Amino acid sequence: MDCNSYHTSMKTVVGERGQITIPKRIRDRLGIRAGQRLEVEERDGTIVARKAADDDAIAAVYGILRLPAPVDELIDEMRGPAEFPPGT
């Protein structure tokens, strides 16, 4: 086995403030992006990190859709323009 092989693990250095850098190959494989929140725990002498579940499901998806027109126009297109009673 090659002594420089990183198939099962990779090394990183703990900085002065306790920060580490997650190797790029691992970030890419797990889809971890800048600003991603992680849950970290100690388990049997091992540090375990996983993506934190977003507490607010709406906030997690807000703004991901790019609509071709304002929402009101799209609704009018789907069900027709709103008809208001006379004098309104």
Secondary structure, 3 states (H helix, E strand, C coil): CCCCCCCCCCCCCCCCCCCCCCCHHHHHHHCCCCCCCEEEEEECCEEEEEECCCCCHHHHHCCCCCCCCCHHHHHHHHHCCCCCCCCC
